[in-house]
């Protein structure tokens, strides 16, 4: 898949490597987009430069009127940040809509921006909050506003030797209210059909400023200037909401595709903007107070490496700890999933899609649930991996495994390891989850046999031995 995998120790070193290898290299952090592109042969980089373990890159900082995100900040770290819940709720709401817990544990805000799809969720609220991207190369640093950074579908102003060193945006003041609305074809693991971010500034009850951004309705994110102007000086009355949402829909430039027609998207842009403004008027915020992360007892931050720069080629040995035992094998040019199955012969972890859609390959990386099909195998070097084989101890099944048997939740067995891993990590994180928590925990897991009722019941029963009706 790739020839060389490198884990540098600093951003400066990463920039030097990019300068050295040029267009043959790609930066990888979460990898939830890039590895899919490699799998589909849309990209064929010879060198992967992995930033995910460089110390200090997953920080969220308040700096005067700005929030600064490091390039390794994941979507779940955003969701779990009390600072961002107070000062950047639209971004938190959008991050919560990304993929599923295992994807959010690896996928980064910076990676979402670099992919530059107009359907990517986090770009929309960041645009509405005046975001900028700081780019770094051996030639120096530059700061680029979103309006100049995004040039089209999957096109940015980045040069081949540049990497994202920071994402910065204006924090919301006490006068501001904002939210994010997404329409997908299903409740989780869905690409946006339409998305909308609305941020309003109030003087008493009157709107003094407005920012509205729409996603998935044009080649890049668009702002709705006429709708914004129509709101200024008004109250959030039904009439003002109707006028502004209709104006926003008129500014959309959607296309027909497999997820929806242009006419449908335009109408849904109106609906989403109106829904967002009604939420702001009514102070309705529907993010769970205690979101499901599937990072168990960790804080959601992967352990940075404390070794020298590590370079792996296909013939190099990966030394890792799997299910509590030190192991070593070759296989650096493949995914962690295939390394586990092919090189370590741990076949309990299944390959269902190899694109992060089905969750059958869920494992724990340094205690955090991830999709192993979207992790380079060499990322496990000097790390800790746990698979389904480790859940039972001394011939004693994990409570989730036992309840799957008792409830008949184990069907064909192909998807079940992933469900069990998600359920077990949920109970480690929250011993008393609600039914909604269970549903969120398995939102990244697909069952192709029948349904999810017995799976949900089994995980609920593992919680306390009873099922609430």
C-alpha positions as CSV (number, residue, x, y, z in Angstrom):
1,X,0.0,0.0,0.0
2,X,2.9,2.4,0.9
3,X,6.6,1.9,0.9
4,X,7.7,3.8,4.0
5,X,6.0,4.8,7.2
6,X,7.7,7.4,9.5
7,X,6.8,8.6,12.9
8,X,8.7,11.9,13.5
9,X,9.2,13.5,16.9
10,X,8.2,17.1,16.0
11,X,6.4,19.2,13.5
12,X,9.7,20.7,12.4
13,X,10.9,17.2,11.5
14,X,7.7,16.4,9.7
15,X,8.1,19.6,7.6
16,X,11.6,18.6,6.7
17,X,10.4,15.1,5.7
18,X,7.7,16.7,3.5
19,X,10.3,18.9,1.9
20,X,12.5,15.9,1.3
21,X,9.8,13.6,-0.2
22,X,7.5,16.2,-1.8
23,X,4.4,14.9,-3.6
24,X,5.4,11.3,-2.9
25,X,4.6,11.8,0.8
26,X,1.3,12.3,2.7
27,X,0.7,13.4,6.3
28,X,-1.4,11.0,8.2
29,X,-2.9,11.5,11.6
30,X,-6.3,9.9,12.2
31,X,-6.2,8.3,8.7
32,X,-10.0,7.9,8.6
33,X,-10.1,9.6,5.2
34,X,-6.6,8.9,3.8
35,X,-6.6,5.1,4.3
36,X,-10.0,4.8,2.5
37,X,-8.6,6.8,-0.4
38,X,-5.6,4.4,-0.5
39,X,-7.8,1.4,-0.2
40,X,-9.9,2.7,-3.2
41,X,-6.7,3.5,-5.1
42,X,-7.5,7.2,-5.3
43,X,-4.1,8.0,-3.8
44,X,-0.9,6.0,-3.8
45,X,1.6,7.8,-1.5
46,X,5.0,6.1,-1.2
47,X,5.6,7.6,2.2
48,X,3.3,8.2,5.2
49,X,4.4,10.7,7.8
50,X,2.4,10.0,10.9
51,X,1.8,12.9,13.4
52,X,-0.5,11.0,15.7
53,X,2.1,10.4,18.4
54,X,4.0,13.7,18.2
55,X,3.9,15.2,21.7
56,X,1.8,18.3,22.3
57,X,-0.2,18.3,19.1
58,X,-3.6,17.4,20.6
59,X,-4.1,20.6,22.7
60,X,-7.2,22.8,22.8
61,X,-6.3,26.3,24.0
62,X,-8.1,29.5,24.7
63,X,-6.0,32.5,23.6
64,X,-7.7,35.9,24.1
65,X,-10.6,36.0,21.6
66,X,-9.5,32.9,19.9
67,X,-9.5,29.1,20.3
68,X,-6.5,27.2,19.0
69,X,-6.6,23.6,18.1
70,X,-3.5,21.5,17.5
71,X,-3.4,19.3,14.4
72,X,-3.9,16.1,16.3
73,X,-7.1,17.1,18.1
74,X,-9.7,14.5,17.4
75,X,-13.5,14.9,17.0
76,X,-14.1,13.1,20.3
77,X,-11.6,15.3,22.1
78,X,-13.7,18.3,20.8
79,X,-16.9,16.6,22.0
80,X,-15.4,16.0,25.4
81,X,-14.1,19.6,25.9
82,X,-15.9,21.7,28.5
83,X,-14.1,24.7,27.1
84,X,-15.5,24.2,23.6
85,X,-19.0,23.4,24.8
86,X,-19.0,26.9,26.3
87,X,-17.2,28.8,23.6
88,X,-17.7,26.8,20.4
89,X,-20.8,24.8,20.7
90,X,-21.5,24.6,16.9
91,X,-18.1,22.8,16.4
92,X,-18.8,20.4,19.3
93,X,-22.3,19.6,17.8
94,X,-20.7,19.0,14.3
95,X,-17.9,16.8,15.7
96,X,-20.6,14.7,17.5
97,X,-22.2,14.1,14.1
98,X,-19.0,12.7,12.5
99,X,-19.0,9.0,11.8
100,X,-19.2,6.9,15.0
101,X,-17.3,6.8,18.3
102,X,-14.5,4.6,16.8
103,X,-14.1,7.1,13.9
104,X,-14.2,10.1,16.2
105,X,-11.5,8.6,18.4
106,X,-9.0,8.8,15.5
107,X,-10.3,11.3,13.0
108,X,-9.0,14.9,13.5
109,X,-10.4,18.3,12.8
110,X,-7.3,19.2,10.8
111,X,-7.7,16.1,8.6
112,X,-11.4,16.9,8.0
113,X,-10.3,20.3,6.7
114,X,-7.5,18.9,4.5
115,X,-9.9,16.4,2.8
116,X,-11.9,19.5,1.8
117,X,-15.1,17.8,0.9
118,X,-18.1,20.3,1.1
119,X,-20.0,17.6,2.9
120,X,-17.4,17.4,5.8
121,X,-19.2,18.4,8.9
122,X,-16.7,20.4,11.0
123,X,-15.8,22.8,8.2
124,X,-19.2,24.4,8.3
125,X,-19.3,25.7,11.9
126,X,-15.6,26.7,11.7
127,X,-16.4,28.8,8.7
128,X,-19.2,30.4,10.5
129,X,-16.9,31.2,13.4
130,X,-14.3,32.9,11.2
131,X,-11.7,30.1,11.2
132,X,-8.2,30.2,9.8
133,X,-5.6,27.6,9.1
134,X,-2.0,27.9,10.1
135,X,0.3,26.1,7.6
136,X,3.9,25.1,8.2
137,X,6.8,24.2,5.9
138,X,10.5,24.5,5.9
139,X,10.0,27.9,4.2
140,X,8.1,29.2,7.2
141,X,4.5,29.6,8.4
142,X,1.5,31.3,7.0
143,X,-2.1,31.8,8.2
144,X,-4.9,31.3,5.6
145,X,-8.5,32.2,6.2
146,X,-11.1,29.6,5.2
147,X,-12.3,31.7,2.3
148,X,-8.8,31.4,0.7
149,X,-8.0,27.9,1.9
150,X,-10.8,26.0,0.2
151,X,-10.5,26.2,-3.6
152,X,-13.1,23.6,-4.7
153,X,-14.2,20.0,-4.1
154,X,-11.2,18.3,-2.3
155,X,-8.9,21.2,-3.3
156,X,-7.1,23.5,-0.9
157,X,-4.4,26.2,-1.1
158,X,-1.9,23.9,0.6
159,X,1.4,23.3,-1.2
160,X,2.9,19.7,-1.3
161,X,5.5,20.7,1.4
162,X,3.0,22.2,3.8
163,X,1.1,20.7,6.7
164,X,-1.5,22.1,9.1
165,X,0.1,23.2,12.3
166,X,-3.0,24.8,13.9
167,X,-6.7,25.6,13.4
168,X,-7.8,28.9,15.0
169,X,-11.1,30.6,15.2
170,X,-13.0,33.2,17.2
171,X,-14.6,32.0,20.4
172,X,-18.2,32.8,21.0
173,X,-18.9,35.6,23.4
174,X,-21.7,35.7,26.1
175,X,-23.8,37.6,23.5
176,X,-23.5,34.8,21.0
177,X,-25.6,31.7,20.4
178,X,-24.9,29.1,17.8
179,X,-25.6,25.6,16.7
180,X,-25.2,23.1,13.8
181,X,-27.8,21.0,12.0
182,X,-27.0,18.0,9.8
183,X,-29.3,16.0,7.5
184,X,-28.0,12.6,6.5
185,X,-29.7,9.5,5.1
186,X,-29.3,7.7,8.4
187,X,-28.7,8.7,12.1
188,X,-25.0,7.7,12.2
189,X,-22.2,7.0,9.8
190,X,-23.8,9.2,7.2
191,X,-22.4,11.8,4.8
192,X,-24.2,15.1,4.9
193,X,-27.0,15.7,2.4
194,X,-27.2,19.2,3.8
195,X,-25.6,20.9,6.8
196,X,-26.0,24.3,8.3
197,X,-24.2,26.3,11.0
198,X,-25.9,29.4,12.5
199,X,-24.2,31.8,14.9
200,X,-26.1,34.9,16.1
201,X,-25.0,37.8,18.3
202,X,-27.6,39.5,20.4
203,X,-28.0,42.9,22.0
204,X,-30.8,42.1,24.5
205,X,-33.2,40.2,22.2
206,X,-32.3,42.0,19.0
207,X,-29.8,40.3,16.5
208,X,-26.8,42.5,16.1
209,X,-24.8,40.2,13.9
210,X,-25.3,36.9,12.1
211,X,-23.2,34.2,10.4
212,X,-24.8,31.4,8.4
213,X,-22.8,28.7,6.6
214,X,-24.1,25.8,4.5
215,X,-22.4,22.5,3.6
216,X,-23.0,20.0,0.8
217,X,-24.9,22.5,-1.4
218,X,-21.9,23.9,-3.4
219,X,-18.3,23.1,-4.4
220,X,-17.2,24.6,-1.1
221,X,-18.9,25.8,2.0
222,X,-21.0,28.9,1.3
223,X,-22.0,31.8,3.5
224,X,-25.4,33.3,3.2
225,X,-24.9,37.1,3.1
226,X,-28.4,38.1,2.2
227,X,-29.9,35.9,4.9
228,X,-27.4,37.3,7.5
229,X,-28.3,40.9,6.6
230,X,-32.0,40.2,6.8
231,X,-31.6,39.0,10.4
232,X,-29.6,42.0,11.7
233,X,-31.8,44.4,13.6
234,X,-34.6,41.9,13.9
235,X,-35.8,39.5,16.6
236,X,-36.0,35.8,16.1
237,X,-39.7,35.9,15.3
238,X,-41.3,33.3,13.1
239,X,-41.4,35.8,10.2
240,X,-37.7,36.6,10.5
241,X,-36.8,32.9,10.6
242,X,-38.9,32.2,7.5
243,X,-37.4,35.1,5.6
244,X,-33.8,34.3,6.5
245,X,-34.2,30.6,5.8
246,X,-35.8,31.2,2.4
247,X,-33.0,33.6,1.5
248,X,-30.4,31.1,2.6
249,X,-31.9,28.4,0.4
250,X,-31.8,30.7,-2.6
251,X,-28.0,31.1,-2.1
252,X,-27.5,27.3,-2.3
253,X,-26.0,25.9,-5.5
254,X,-26.6,22.1,-5.1
255,X,-26.3,19.3,-7.5
256,X,-28.1,16.0,-8.1
257,X,-26.3,13.0,-6.8
258,X,-27.0,9.6,-5.2
259,X,-27.9,11.2,-1.8
260,X,-30.4,13.7,-3.1
261,X,-31.6,16.0,-5.9
262,X,-30.7,19.6,-6.2
263,X,-34.3,20.6,-5.5
264,X,-34.4,18.5,-2.4
265,X,-31.1,19.9,-1.1
266,X,-32.3,23.4,-1.6
267,X,-35.5,22.8,0.3
268,X,-33.6,21.0,3.0
269,X,-31.2,23.9,3.3
270,X,-34.2,26.1,4.1
271,X,-35.4,23.6,6.6
272,X,-32.1,23.2,8.4
273,X,-31.4,26.9,8.7
274,X,-34.9,27.4,10.1
275,X,-34.5,24.6,12.5
276,X,-31.2,25.9,13.7
277,X,-32.7,29.4,14.4
278,X,-35.7,27.9,16.2
279,X,-33.2,26.0,18.4
280,X,-31.4,29.2,19.2
281,X,-34.6,31.0,20.0
282,X,-35.9,28.3,22.2
283,X,-32.5,27.5,23.8
284,X,-32.7,23.9,22.7
285,X,-29.3,22.1,22.8
286,X,-29.6,18.4,22.1
287,X,-26.0,17.2,22.7
288,X,-25.9,14.5,25.4
289,X,-24.6,15.7,28.7
290,X,-22.4,12.7,28.9
291,X,-21.6,11.6,25.3
292,X,-20.5,8.1,24.6
293,X,-16.8,8.1,23.6
294,X,-15.7,4.5,23.8
295,X,-12.4,5.6,25.2
296,X,-13.1,3.7,28.5
297,X,-11.0,4.9,31.5
298,X,-8.6,6.9,29.3
299,X,-8.9,10.7,28.7
300,X,-9.1,10.1,24.9
301,X,-5.5,11.2,24.3
302,X,-3.2,8.6,22.7
303,X,0.1,8.2,24.4
304,X,2.9,10.1,22.6
305,X,5.9,8.0,21.6
306,X,9.1,8.5,23.6
307,X,11.4,6.9,21.2
308,X,13.6,8.3,18.4
309,X,12.1,8.9,15.0
310,X,10.8,5.6,13.8
311,X,10.9,4.5,10.1
312,X,9.3,1.3,8.8
313,X,9.5,-0.4,5.5
314,X,7.6,-3.6,4.6
315,X,10.3,-5.8,5.8
316,X,10.8,-4.1,9.2
317,X,9.6,-5.7,12.4
318,X,6.7,-4.2,14.4
319,X,7.1,-4.7,18.1
320,X,3.9,-4.2,20.0
321,X,2.0,-5.6,23.0
322,X,-1.2,-7.4,21.9
323,X,-3.6,-8.7,24.5
324,X,-0.9,-8.3,27.2
325,X,1.9,-10.1,25.4
326,X,4.9,-8.7,23.6
327,X,4.8,-9.8,20.0
328,X,6.8,-8.9,16.9
329,X,6.2,-9.5,13.2
330,X,6.6,-7.8,9.8
331,X,3.7,-6.1,8.0
332,X,4.3,-2.4,8.1
333,X,2.8,-1.8,4.7
334,X,-0.7,-2.8,5.6
335,X,-3.5,-1.9,8.0
336,X,-3.6,-2.9,11.6
337,X,-6.6,-5.2,10.9
338,X,-4.7,-7.2,8.3
339,X,-1.6,-7.3,10.5
340,X,-3.6,-8.8,13.3
341,X,-5.3,-11.4,11.1
342,X,-2.5,-12.2,8.6
343,X,0.7,-11.9,10.6
344,X,-0.5,-12.5,14.2
345,X,-3.2,-15.0,13.3
346,X,-5.8,-13.3,15.5
347,X,-8.8,-13.9,13.4
348,X,-11.5,-12.9,15.9
349,X,-11.3,-9.3,14.5
350,X,-13.2,-9.4,11.3
351,X,-12.8,-7.5,8.0
352,X,-16.3,-6.5,6.8
353,X,-15.7,-3.4,4.7
354,X,-12.1,-2.2,5.1
355,X,-13.6,1.4,5.0
356,X,-14.6,2.1,8.6
357,X,-18.3,1.5,7.9
358,X,-19.2,-1.7,9.7
359,X,-17.3,-1.8,12.9
360,X,-16.5,-5.5,12.7
361,X,-12.8,-4.7,13.1
362,X,-13.1,-2.7,16.3
363,X,-10.1,-3.1,18.6
364,X,-8.6,-1.1,21.5
365,X,-5.5,1.0,20.7
366,X,-3.9,2.2,23.9
367,X,-7.3,1.6,25.6
368,X,-9.3,3.5,23.0
369,X,-11.8,1.9,20.6
370,X,-10.8,2.3,17.0
371,X,-11.5,0.8,13.6
372,X,-8.4,-1.3,12.9
373,X,-8.9,-1.2,9.2
374,X,-8.2,2.6,9.3
375,X,-5.0,2.3,11.4
376,X,-1.6,1.7,9.8
377,X,-0.1,-1.4,11.3
378,X,3.2,0.4,12.1
379,X,1.1,2.7,14.3
380,X,1.0,-0.2,16.8
381,X,4.8,-0.2,17.2
382,X,5.5,0.3,20.9
383,X,1.8,0.7,21.5
384,X,-0.8,-1.5,23.2
385,X,-3.6,-3.4,21.3
386,X,-6.4,-5.4,22.6
387,X,-8.7,-7.7,20.5
388,X,-11.8,-9.8,21.1
389,X,-9.5,-12.7,22.1
390,X,-8.6,-10.8,25.3
391,X,-12.0,-10.1,26.7
392,X,-12.4,-13.5,28.4
393,X,-10.1,-14.4,31.3
394,X,-9.4,-17.8,32.8
395,X,-12.2,-19.4,30.7
396,X,-14.6,-16.8,32.2
397,X,-16.5,-14.9,29.5
398,X,-16.9,-11.1,29.7
399,X,-20.4,-10.2,30.9
400,X,-21.2,-8.8,27.5
401,X,-20.2,-12.0,25.8
402,X,-22.2,-14.0,28.3
403,X,-25.3,-11.9,27.8
404,X,-25.0,-12.2,24.0
405,X,-25.3,-15.9,24.4
406,X,-28.2,-15.8,26.9
407,X,-30.2,-13.4,24.7
408,X,-29.4,-15.1,21.4
409,X,-27.8,-11.9,20.2
410,X,-24.8,-13.8,18.6
411,X,-26.2,-14.4,15.1
412,X,-23.9,-15.3,12.2
413,X,-20.9,-14.3,14.3
414,X,-19.2,-12.1,11.7
415,X,-20.2,-8.7,13.1
416,X,-20.5,-9.9,16.7
417,X,-16.8,-9.3,17.8
418,X,-17.1,-5.6,16.9
419,X,-20.4,-5.3,18.8
420,X,-19.0,-7.0,21.9
421,X,-15.9,-4.8,21.8
422,X,-18.1,-1.7,21.6
423,X,-20.4,-2.9,24.4
424,X,-17.5,-3.8,26.7
425,X,-15.8,-0.5,26.3
426,X,-19.0,1.3,26.9
427,X,-19.5,-0.5,30.3
428,X,-15.9,0.3,31.2
429,X,-16.6,4.0,30.5
430,X,-20.0,4.1,32.1
431,X,-21.2,1.1,34.2
432,X,-24.8,2.3,34.1
433,X,-25.5,3.4,30.5
434,X,-29.0,4.2,29.3
435,X,-30.6,2.5,26.3
436,X,-29.7,5.6,24.3
437,X,-26.1,5.3,25.4
438,X,-26.1,1.7,24.2
439,X,-27.5,2.7,20.8
440,X,-24.8,5.4,20.5
441,X,-22.1,2.9,21.5
442,X,-23.0,0.5,18.7
443,X,-23.8,3.2,16.1
444,X,-20.6,2.3,14.3
445,X,-21.4,-1.4,14.1
446,X,-23.5,-2.9,11.4
447,X,-25.4,-6.2,11.6
448,X,-26.3,-7.8,8.3
449,X,-28.4,-10.7,9.7
450,X,-31.6,-9.3,11.3
451,X,-31.8,-6.5,13.7
452,X,-30.4,-4.9,16.8
453,X,-33.0,-5.5,19.5
454,X,-31.4,-8.5,21.1
455,X,-27.9,-6.9,20.9
456,X,-29.2,-3.8,22.7
457,X,-30.9,-6.0,25.3
458,X,-27.8,-8.1,25.9
459,X,-25.6,-5.0,26.5
460,X,-28.3,-3.5,28.8
461,X,-28.5,-6.8,30.7
462,X,-24.7,-6.9,31.1
463,X,-25.1,-3.5,32.8
464,X,-27.1,-4.6,35.8
465,X,-28.6,-8.0,35.2
466,X,-32.0,-6.5,34.2
467,X,-33.6,-4.8,31.3
468,X,-35.6,-1.7,31.7
469,X,-38.8,-1.7,29.7
